[in-house]
Amino acid sequence: MQTAKAQSATEQLTRDIEELSSQLAATEAEYGRCDDQISEKFAEQRALMIAARVQKNKGAQAQVDRLTTEIRVMQDANLQNYAAIEELKAAVDAKRRALDREERRVRYGRVLALVELRTDAKLEARLLELAEELNSVNEQLLASDAEISAALRGLGGDFIREAMEVPYRERNCRNAVTELLLKDNAIDLRGGGWTGNPPADAAAAYKKLVQMLREVVNVPAEQAA
C-alpha cells in the first residue's frame, strides 16, 4: 500500500516538474525577448540624442521621452519576469527534492515487500526439517548396512567379500547426496557446526531489517532529508 502511494506521488511530482519546467522555459524566453527589445529601444534612443539634446529638435525629444517611458515599462516587466524565473526555479528544485524522496520510498518499499516475506522463517525451518529427515534416512541406511553385512559374514565363503562391499555402496550413495547438496554452493556440508536457533535467528534478523526499511518508507515527507 505504501509503495503504491509512493508510486502515485512520484507520478504526480513528475507531472508537476514537467509543468513547472515548461513555465520556466516560457518565462525565460519572454525575459530574453524583452531584454532584446529593451536593447533595441536604447539603441533607437541613442540615435536621437544629438537631435533632441544638442539640436533641441522637439520631435526628436518627444520620441526620446516616449522611448524612455517604454523602456521603463519594459524594464519593470522584465524585473517581474526575473522574479518569476527565480520563484519557478525554486519550485522546480523543491519538487525534484520531493521526487527524490518518493523514488527512494518506492525503492525501499520494493525491498521491504521482499524482506517481509521472510520474517516467518518458514524456509529456514523447512530446510532444517529436511536436514533432520535426511539424517534420519542416513541412520536407517547405516543400520540396514550393518545388519546386512553381519548377516552376510555369518554365511561365510564368498559372502564375506560381499559383506565387505556393502559399506562402500552406502558410502557412494552418501557421496552422491553430498555432491548434489554442494552443487552450485547450494549447501556447504564442510563447514563447522551450527549454534542457536537458525529459524528464530533468521526471523529476528529479517524483522529488524523490516523495521529499518519501514522507517524510510513511512517517514513523513516533511521530515525526509
C-alpha positions in Angstrom: 0.0 0.0 0.0 2.8 2.4 1.0 4.7 1.6 -2.2 1.6 2.2 -4.4 1.0 5.5 -2.7 4.6 6.5 -3.2 4.5 5.4 -6.8 1.4 7.6 -7.3 3.1 10.5 -5.6 6.2 10.2 -7.9 3.9 10.3 -11.0 2.2 13.4 -9.7 5.5 15.1 -8.9 6.9 14.2 -12.3 3.9 15.9 -13.9 4.4 18.9 -11.7 8.0 19.2 -12.6 7.3 19.0 -16.3 4.6 21.7 -16.0 6.8 24.0 -13.9 9.8 23.4 -16.2 7.6 24.3 -19.2 6.5 27.5 -17.5 10.1 28.3 -16.5 11.3 27.8 -20.1 8.5 30.1 -21.4 9.2 32.8 -18.8 13.0 32.7 -19.6 12.2 33.0 -23.3 9.9 36.0 -22.6 12.7 37.6 -20.4 15.2 37.2 -23.2 12.8 38.7 -25.8 12.0 41.6 -23.5 15.7 42.2 -22.9 16.4 42.3 -26.6 13.6 44.8 -27.1 15.0 47.0 -24.4 18.4 47.0 -26.0 16.8 47.9 -29.3 14.9 50.8 -27.6 18.1 52.0 -26.1 19.8 51.9 -29.4 16.9 53.8 -31.0 17.0 56.4 -28.3 20.8 57.0 -28.5 20.4 57.7 -32.2 18.0 60.5 -31.4 20.1 62.1 -28.6 22.1 64.6 -30.7 19.0 65.9 -32.4 17.0 66.0 -29.2 19.6 67.3 -26.7 22.1 69.2 -28.8 20.0 70.4 -31.7 16.9 70.9 -29.5 14.6 69.2 -32.0 11.3 68.9 -30.3 10.1 66.0 -32.4 13.3 64.1 -31.6 12.9 65.0 -27.9 9.3 63.7 -27.9 10.5 60.4 -29.3 13.2 60.2 -26.7 10.6 60.8 -24.0 8.3 58.2 -25.5 11.2 55.6 -25.7 12.2 56.4 -22.1 8.6 55.6 -20.9 8.5 52.4 -23.0 11.9 51.3 -21.7 10.8 51.8 -18.1 7.7 49.9 -18.6 9.6 47.1 -20.2 12.3 47.1 -17.5 9.6 46.9 -14.8 8.0 44.0 -16.7 11.3 42.2 -17.0 12.1 42.7 -13.4 8.9 40.8 -12.7 9.9 38.2 -15.2 13.2 37.7 -13.4 11.4 37.4 -10.1 9.0 34.8 -11.6 12.0 32.9 -13.0 13.7 32.7 -9.6 10.4 31.5 -8.0 9.9 28.9 -10.7 13.5 27.6 -10.3 12.9 27.3 -6.5 9.7 25.5 -7.1 11.3 23.1 -9.6 14.1 22.4 -7.2 11.7 21.7 -4.3 9.6 19.3 -6.5 12.8 17.5 -7.6 13.8 17.0 -4.0 10.4 15.7 -3.2 10.6 13.4 -6.2 13.9 12.0 -5.0 12.4 11.3 -1.6 9.4 9.5 -3.1 11.5 7.5 -5.6 13.6 6.5 -2.6 10.4 5.3 -0.8 9.5 3.3 -3.9 12.9 1.6 -4.0 12.9 0.8 -0.3 9.3 -0.3 -0.4 10.0 -2.9 -3.0 12.8 -4.3 -0.9 10.6 -4.2 2.1 8.0 -6.3 0.4 10.7 -8.9 -0.3 12.0 -8.9 3.2 8.6 -9.1 4.9 8.0 -12.5 3.2 11.0 -13.9 5.1 10.1 -12.8 8.6 8.2 -16.0 9.4 11.5 -18.0 8.7 9.4 -20.8 7.1 12.2 -21.5 4.5 14.8 -21.9 7.2 12.6 -24.1 9.3 11.8 -26.3 6.3 15.5 -26.6 5.4 16.3 -27.8 8.9 13.3 -30.2 8.8 14.6 -31.7 5.5 18.1 -31.9 7.0 16.8 -33.8 10.0 14.8 -36.1 7.7 17.9 -36.7 5.6 20.0 -37.5 8.7 17.3 -40.0 9.8 17.3 -41.7 6.4 21.1 -41.9 6.6 20.9 -43.5 10.0 18.5 -46.1 8.7 20.9 -46.8 5.8 23.8 -47.3 8.2 21.7 -49.6 10.5 20.5 -51.6 7.5 24.0 -51.9 6.0 25.4 -53.1 9.4 22.6 -55.7 9.7 23.1 -56.9 6.1 26.9 -57.0 6.4 26.7 -59.0 9.6 24.2 -61.4 8.1 26.4 -62.0 5.0 29.5 -62.6 7.2 27.6 -65.2 9.0 27.1 -67.1 5.8 30.9 -67.3 5.2 32.6 -68.2 2.0 32.2 -65.8 -0.9 29.6 -63.8 1.1 32.3 -62.4 3.3 33.6 -60.4 0.4 30.1 -59.2 -0.4 29.7 -58.2 3.2 32.8 -56.0 2.9 31.4 -54.3 -0.2 28.2 -53.2 1.5 29.6 -50.1 3.3 31.3 -48.9 0.1 28.0 -48.9 -1.8 26.4 -46.9 1.1 29.3 -44.5 1.1 28.9 -43.9 -2.7 25.3 -43.1 -2.1 26.2 -40.6 0.6 28.9 -39.1 -1.6 26.3 -38.6 -4.4 24.0 -36.8 -1.9 26.8 -34.6 -0.7 27.8 -33.7 -4.3 24.2 -32.8 -5.0 24.0 -30.5 -2.0 27.3 -28.9 -2.8 26.3 -28.2 -6.4 26.4 -24.5 -7.2 27.3 -23.9 -3.5 23.7 -24.7 -2.5 24.6 -26.2 0.9 28.1 -26.4 2.2 28.4 -29.6 4.4 32.1 -28.9 5.0 31.5 -26.0 7.4 31.5 -26.2 11.2 28.5 -26.9 13.4 25.7 -24.5 13.8 24.6 -22.9 17.1 21.4 -21.2 18.3 18.1 -21.5 16.6 18.5 -20.7 12.9 14.8 -20.1 12.1 14.3 -17.9 15.1 17.6 -16.1 14.5 16.7 -15.5 10.8 13.2 -14.3 11.7 14.6 -11.8 14.2 17.2 -10.5 11.7 14.6 -10.0 9.0 12.2 -8.3 11.4 15.0 -5.9 12.3 15.6 -5.3 8.7 11.9 -4.7 8.1 11.8 -2.1 10.8 14.8 -0.3 9.3 13.2 -0.2 5.9 9.8 0.9 7.3 11.5 3.9 8.9 12.5 5.1 5.5 9.3 4.1 3.7 6.9 5.5 6.3 8.8 8.7 7.2 6.6 11.8 6.9 7.5 13.9 3.8 8.3 17.0 5.9 10.8 15.0 7.9 12.5 13.3 4.9 16.0 14.5 4.1 
